[in-house]
Amino acid sequence: MKSVIDCHQFDSFFSALFVSIVFGITSLSNPGFAASSEPIGRSDDATLSALNCAIIHKEIELEKSNAHFLMNSHPEGRWKAWRYFVFQETGGALIEAGLVTGLADRYRQMHHGGKIHGVLLEDSLMPQMIGQFVAAAGDIVELGLNARLAYRAKKAHRDAATSKKVAEQMHNDLLRLLDERESLLKNCPNLSTSISNLETRVLRDEERLVWLQYSRSLHNARKLAATENTFYTLDILKNLSGATGNIVGIAATSAGRPKLNIGANILTTISGALIMTDPITSRIGGKIASIKHSKGLASRYRQELDKVSASLTEDSDAMREAYKKLDDQELSRHRILSTRVDLYSKHAERAGRFVAEEKAKDRKANTGALNNVAVAAFAGGTKVAFGTCGVTAADKLSGHAGASTLLGGTAAYATGTAVTLVDNLRINIARERRFDLQRKTATSANDVLARELNDLDVLDKQLTMSECAKAAE
């Protein structure tokens, strides 16, 4: 049986039941709002204003939750980068020392002929082995610290999975409020004015924009953690396979069994291949983790952020222009609208800045990723060449021909290791300069987020004291 609810009946039901529920929910995060609410006897305009206010508060709540999540999702300690740098640079320097020793020994062998002494081979292999164990230890330390951070975040209910559930619940609450507002407009034609319809578009734009931003944060947090941990794991395998190759090489020299160096150099070649593929493989691992985490989130945020931001700017400008054209009677009816019009315009400006900043971050991240891949491909390629030369010359280690082959491979690997050492230093100097600039200008990610939270708190209080209070009159 079909029932028809006219505007008066809808208002009576809505005022008696729904508004009190909406105000009760909103009061959880905005006590002032609850204190000023009235459960019954509201006009259609007051009911719509109350819904508008509840929706805006919920959108602000989502933005604040996103900012808090970004500040706590994957905190970087002040000395994390330098700690990792010390391990890797120490390991790389030891490897380079061993390779330079090997170069000198091979060069002497080629120019003076005769067999190379086993002790000289060990002098070359021992520092390389120690260096790779040191680098692996650095990876293990970082993995352990990441595991501790993840445990603490989960214990404090700040991990990505818990944060995602909270965000989805808040978003669903926001969607319900928007649907109920549109249902009110549909059932009360007197409320469906050009201004209210424009405001519907603006509120929908803001909901979509806030959710796209939050989805991006949740995606990136899971992707970053998975990428980083995959990288450390592969780096451990790379270093341990290389160190194992050195151990086999030392054993081959001590036992006088040159053929064992085939296995040693195969391990070295595998280690080089892992260096080459680590940046790409770790990013693939992060992408897979992000996709698995994406259910329920906006998945095309990169493509949609621009479009939604432009739509919000266009609709908020149209709403501002429509507000300017209201006559005195309409202005009296919409007396609490001006604050919201200003709010929407400011939000549109913030959204434009956010999209521009995110594009700049993406470009910078892509450039950094390409640089890392290029350096890794070169350094890993030289180690593969070193291992391949070792396999080729494994049965000629005592001869002149074998020495020339190994000399070329060692020179290539020494060059690749030197490039890695210099690049690591360059990256950390640039990072330190950036940190110093951000400290002086208060432009670090946490500084920006703290200011954003403060702005949202001010806006929330302003709405509680003005919009919501007026809506209750």
C-alpha positions in Angstrom: 0.0 0.0 0.0 1.5 3.3 -1.0 1.5 6.2 1.5 2.0 9.8 0.7 3.7 12.0 3.2 3.0 15.7 2.8 5.4 18.4 3.9 3.6 19.1 7.2 3.5 15.4 8.2 7.1 15.0 7.2 8.1 18.0 9.2 6.2 16.8 12.3 7.8 13.3 12.1 11.2 14.6 11.3 11.2 17.2 14.1 10.0 14.8 16.7 12.3 11.9 15.9 15.1 12.5 13.4 16.4 15.9 14.5 16.8 14.8 18.0 18.8 11.7 16.8 20.9 13.9 14.4 21.6 16.4 17.2 22.4 13.5 19.6 25.0 12.0 17.2 26.5 15.4 16.5 26.8 16.2 20.2 29.3 13.4 20.6 31.9 15.6 19.0 30.3 19.0 19.4 28.8 19.4 22.9 27.9 23.0 22.3 25.8 22.0 19.3 23.8 19.5 21.5 23.2 22.0 24.2 21.6 24.5 21.7 19.3 21.9 20.0 15.6 21.6 20.5 14.0 18.2 19.8 10.5 19.4 18.8 8.6 22.3 17.3 11.0 23.2 14.6 10.0 24.9 11.3 11.0 23.4 8.0 13.8 26.0 7.6 15.1 25.2 11.1 15.1 21.5 10.4 17.0 22.1 7.1 19.5 24.4 8.9 20.0 21.8 11.6 20.8 19.2 8.9 23.1 21.5 7.1 25.0 22.1 10.4 25.2 18.5 11.2 26.5 17.7 7.7 29.2 20.4 7.9 30.3 19.2 11.4 30.5 15.6 10.1 32.7 16.7 7.1 34.9 18.7 9.5 35.1 15.6 11.8 36.3 13.5 8.8 38.9 16.1 7.8 40.2 16.2 11.4 40.3 12.4 11.6 42.3 12.3 8.3 44.8 14.9 9.6 45.3 12.9 12.9 45.8 9.7 10.9 48.4 11.3 8.7 50.3 12.6 11.8 50.4 9.2 13.4 50.2 6.6 10.7 53.9 6.1 9.9 56.0 8.5 12.0 59.5 9.0 10.8 62.0 9.5 13.7 64.3 12.4 13.4 67.3 10.1 13.1 65.8 7.2 11.1 67.4 8.3 7.8 70.8 8.9 9.3 70.7 5.6 11.3 70.0 3.7 8.1 72.6 5.7 6.3 75.3 4.9 8.8 74.7 1.1 8.4 74.5 1.2 4.6 77.4 3.6 4.1 79.6 1.6 6.5 78.7 -1.6 4.7 79.3 0.0 1.3 82.7 1.5 2.4 83.9 -2.0 3.6 82.8 -3.6 0.3 84.6 -0.8 -1.6 87.8 -1.4 0.5 87.7 -5.1 -0.3 87.1 -4.4 -4.0 90.0 -1.9 -4.2 92.2 -4.5 -2.5 91.2 -7.0 -5.1 91.9 -4.6 -7.9 95.4 -4.0 -6.6 96.0 -7.7 -6.2 94.7 -8.5 -9.7 96.7 -5.7 -11.3 99.9 -6.9 -9.6 99.2 -10.5 -10.8 98.7 -9.4 -14.4 101.8 -7.3 -14.5 104.1 -9.6 -12.6 102.6 -13.0 -13.6 102.4 -16.0 -11.4 99.8 -17.2 -8.9 98.0 -14.8 -6.6 98.4 -15.5 -2.9 95.4 -16.9 -1.1 95.9 -14.4 1.8 95.5 -11.6 -0.7 92.2 -13.0 -1.9 91.0 -13.3 1.7 92.1 -9.7 2.2 89.7 -8.8 -0.6 86.8 -11.0 0.4 86.8 -10.5 4.1 85.9 -6.8 4.1 83.2 -7.4 1.5 81.6 -10.1 3.7 81.7 -7.9 6.8 80.3 -5.0 4.9 77.3 -6.9 3.6 76.6 -8.3 7.1 76.7 -4.7 8.5 74.2 -3.5 5.8 71.9 -6.5 6.5 72.0 -5.6 10.2 70.8 -2.1 9.3 67.8 -3.6 7.4 67.0 -5.9 10.3 67.1 -3.0 12.8 64.7 -0.9 10.6 62.3 -3.9 10.1 62.3 -4.4 13.9 61.5 -0.8 14.6 58.8 -0.8 12.0 57.3 -3.9 13.6 57.4 -2.1 17.0 55.6 1.0 15.6 53.0 -1.2 13.9 52.4 -3.0 17.2 52.0 0.2 19.2 49.7 1.7 16.5 47.5 -1.4 16.6 47.4 -1.4 20.4 46.4 2.3 20.4 43.8 1.6 17.6 45.7 3.9 15.2 46.7 1.2 12.7 45.5 1.4 9.1 42.9 -1.3 9.4 41.3 0.2 12.5 41.5 3.7 11.1 39.8 2.5 7.9 36.9 1.1 9.8 36.5 4.3 11.8 36.7 6.4 8.6 34.1 4.2 6.8 31.7 4.5 9.7 32.1 8.3 9.7 31.6 8.5 6.0 28.5 6.3 6.1 27.1 8.7 8.8 27.8 11.6 6.5 26.1 9.9 3.5 23.0 9.2 5.6 22.8 12.8 6.7 23.1 14.0 3.0 20.4 11.5 1.9 18.1 12.6 4.7 18.6 16.3 3.8 17.8 15.5 0.1 14.7 13.5 1.2 13.5 16.5 3.2 13.9 18.8 0.2 12.1 16.3 -2.0 9.1 16.0 0.4 9.0 19.8 1.2 8.9 21.7 -2.1 8.9 25.0 -0.2 12.5 24.3 0.9 13.7 23.3 -2.6 14.9 26.7 -3.7 17.8 27.5 -6.1 20.0 28.3 -3.0 19.2 25.0 -1.3 19.7 23.0 -4.5 23.1 24.7 -5.1 24.0 23.9 -1.5 23.1 20.3 -2.1 25.7 20.2 -5.0 28.3 21.9 -2.8 27.8 19.6 0.1 28.0 16.6 -2.2 31.2 18.0 -3.7 32.7 18.4 -0.2 31.7 14.9 0.9 33.4 13.5 -2.2 36.5 15.6 -1.8 36.9 14.8 1.9 36.5 11.1 1.2 38.9 11.1 -1.7 41.5 12.8 0.5 41.0 10.3 3.3 41.0 7.3 0.9 44.3 8.6 -0.5 45.8 8.8 3.0 44.7 5.3 3.9 45.9 3.9 0.6 49.3 5.6 0.9 49.9 4.7 4.5 49.4 1.0 3.7 51.4 1.3 0.5 54.3 3.1 2.2 54.6 0.6 5.0 54.4 -2.4 2.7 56.9 -0.9 0.2 59.4 -0.1 3.0 59.2 -3.5 4.6 59.5 -5.3 1.3 62.5 -3.2 0.4 64.2 -4.0 3.7 63.4 -7.7 3.3 64.9 -7.9 -0.2 67.9 -5.8 0.9 68.5 -8.4 3.6 68.4 -11.2 1.1 70.7 -9.2 -1.2 73.3 -8.7 1.5 73.1 -12.2 2.9 73.4 -13.8 -0.5 76.4 -11.6 -1.3 78.0 -12.3 2.1 77.4 -16.1 1.7 79.2 -15.9 -1.7 82.1 -14.2 0.1 82.2 -17.0 2.7 82.2 -19.7 -0.1 85.0 -17.8 -1.8 87.1 -17.7 1.3 86.5 -21.4 1.8 87.5 -22.1 -1.8 90.7 -20.1 -1.3 91.6 -21.8 2.0 90.8 -25.3 0.6 92.7 -24.6 -2.7 89.6 -25.5 -4.7 89.0 -22.8 -7.3 86.0 -24.5 -8.8 84.0 -23.7 -5.6 84.2 -20.1 -6.7 81.5 -20.9 -9.4 79.0 -21.2 -6.6 80.4 -18.2 -4.8 80.0 -16.0 -7.8 76.6 -17.3 -8.7 75.5 -16.1 -5.2 77.2 -12.7 -6.0 75.3 -12.6 -9.3 72.0 -13.2 -7.5 72.8 -10.5 -5.0 73.4 -8.1 -7.9 70.1 -9.0 -9.5 68.3 -8.3 -6.2 69.9 -4.9 -6.1 68.6 -4.2 -9.6 65.1 -5.3 -8.9 64.6 -4.2 -5.2 63.2 -0.7 -5.9 60.7 -2.0 -8.5 59.7 -5.2 -6.6 59.2 -3.3 -3.3 56.9 -0.9 -5.1 55.0 -3.7 -6.6 54.6 -5.2 -3.1 53.3 -1.9 -1.8 50.9 -1.6 -4.7 49.5 -5.1 -4.0 49.1 -4.3 -0.3 47.3 -1.1 -1.2 44.9 -2.8 -3.5 44.1 -5.4 -0.9 43.4 -2.6 1.5 41.2 -0.6 -0.9 37.9 -2.3 -0.5 35.3 0.3 0.6 37.6 3.2 -0.2 37.6 5.5 -3.2 40.0 3.8 -5.7 40.4 6.5 -8.4 41.3 9.4 -6.2 44.2 10.6 -8.4 41.9 10.9 -11.4 38.9 12.3 -9.4 40.6 14.9 -7.1 41.1 17.4 -9.9 37.6 17.1 -11.2 35.9 17.2 -7.8 38.0 20.2 -6.7 37.1 22.1 -9.9 33.4 21.2 -9.3 33.5 22.4 -5.7 35.0 25.7 -6.8 32.4 26.2 -9.6 29.4 25.3 -7.4 30.6 27.3 -4.4 31.1 30.4 -6.7 27.6 29.8 -8.1 26.2 29.6 -4.6 27.9 32.8 -3.6 26.6 34.7 -6.7 23.1 33.3 -6.0 23.3 34.5 -2.3 24.2 38.0 -3.5 21.0 38.2 -5.5 18.7 37.3 -2.6 16.2 40.1 -1.7 15.6 41.3 1.8 12.8 38.8 2.5 14.9 35.9 1.2 17.9 37.1 3.2 15.7 37.1 6.3 14.6 33.6 5.6 18.2 32.5 4.9 19.7 34.7 7.7 22.1 31.9 8.8 23.4 31.1 5.3 26.2 33.7 5.0 28.6 31.8 7.3 28.1 28.6 5.3 28.7 30.5 2.0 32.0 31.8 3.3 32.9 28.4 4.6 32.3 26.7 1.2 34.4 29.3 -0.6 37.3 28.8 1.9 37.0 25.0 1.5 37.1 25.3 -2.3 40.3 27.4 -1.9 41.9 24.8 0.5 40.9 22.0 -1.9 42.6 23.7 -4.8 45.8 24.2 -2.8 45.6 20.6 -1.6 45.3 19.2 -5.1 48.2 21.3 -6.4 50.4 20.3 -3.4 49.6 16.6 -4.0 50.5 16.9 -7.7 53.8 18.4 -6.7 54.4 15.6 -4.2 53.6 13.0 -6.8 56.0 14.5 -9.3 58.7 14.7 -6.7 58.1 11.1 -5.6 58.1 9.9 -9.3 61.4 11.7 -9.9 62.9 10.3 -6.7 61.7 6.8 -7.6 63.1 7.0 -11.1 66.5 8.1 -9.7 66.5 5.2 -7.2 65.7 2.7 -9.9 68.4 4.1 -12.2 71.1 4.0 -9.5 70.0 0.5 -8.4 70.0 -0.7 -12.0 73.5 0.6 -12.5 75.0 -0.6 -9.2 73.2 -4.0 -9.3 74.3 -4.4 -13.0 78.0 -3.9 -12.0 77.7 -6.5 -9.3 76.0 -8.9 -11.8 79.0 -8.3 -14.2 81.4 -8.9 -11.3 79.7 -12.2 -10.5 79.5 -13.3 -14.1 83.2 -12.6 -14.6 83.9 -14.7 -11.5 81.9 -17.6 -12.8 83.7 -17.4 -16.2 87.1 -17.3 -14.6 86.4 -19.7 -11.8 88.6 -22.5 -13.3 91.4 -20.0 -14.2 92.0 -18.2 -10.9 95.6 -19.1 -10.9 96.2 -18.1 -14.5 96.9 -14.8 -16.3 93.8 -15.0 -18.4 91.5 -15.4 -15.4 93.1 -12.4 -13.7 92.2 -10.0 -16.6 88.6 -11.2 -16.6 88.3 -10.7 -12.8 90.1 -7.4 -13.0 87.4 -6.1 -15.3 84.5 -7.4 -13.2 86.0 -6.1 -10.0 86.6 -2.6 -11.6 82.9 -2.5 -12.7 81.6 -3.5 -9.2 83.9 -1.0 -7.5 82.6 1.7 -9.7 78.9 0.8 -9.0 79.6 0.7 -5.2 81.3 4.1 -5.4 78.3 5.5 -7.2 76.0 4.1 -4.5 78.1 5.6 -1.7 78.1 9.0 -3.3 74.3 8.8 -4.0 73.5 7.8 -0.4 75.5 10.8 0.8 73.8 13.1 -1.7 70.3 11.9 -0.6 71.0 12.4 3.1 72.6 15.9 2.7 69.6 17.0 0.6 67.2 15.5 3.3 69.1 17.4 6.0 68.9 20.6 4.1 65.2 20.1 3.6 64.7 19.4 7.3 66.6 22.5 8.2 64.5 24.7 5.9 61.3 23.1 7.1 62.3 23.7 10.7 63.1 27.4 10.1 59.9 27.9 8.1 57.6 25.5 10.0 56.6 23.8 6.8 57.2 20.1 7.7 54.3 17.8 7.1 53.4 17.7 10.8 53.6 21.5 11.1 51.2 21.9 8.1 48.8 19.3 9.5 48.9 20.9 13.0 47.9 24.3 11.4 45.2 22.5 9.4 43.8 20.9 12.6 43.8 24.3 14.3 41.9 25.9 11.4 39.4 23.1 11.5 39.0 23.5 15.3 38.4 27.2 14.9 35.8 26.6 12.2 34.1 23.9 14.2 33.8 26.3 17.2 32.6 29.1 15.0 29.8 26.9 13.6 28.9 25.6 17.1 28.6 29.2 18.4 26.9 30.8 15.4 25.3 28.5 12.9 24.1 25.8 15.3 22.9 28.3 17.8 21.0 30.2 15.2 19.5 27.0 13.9 18.0 26.3 17.3 16.2 29.7 17.6 
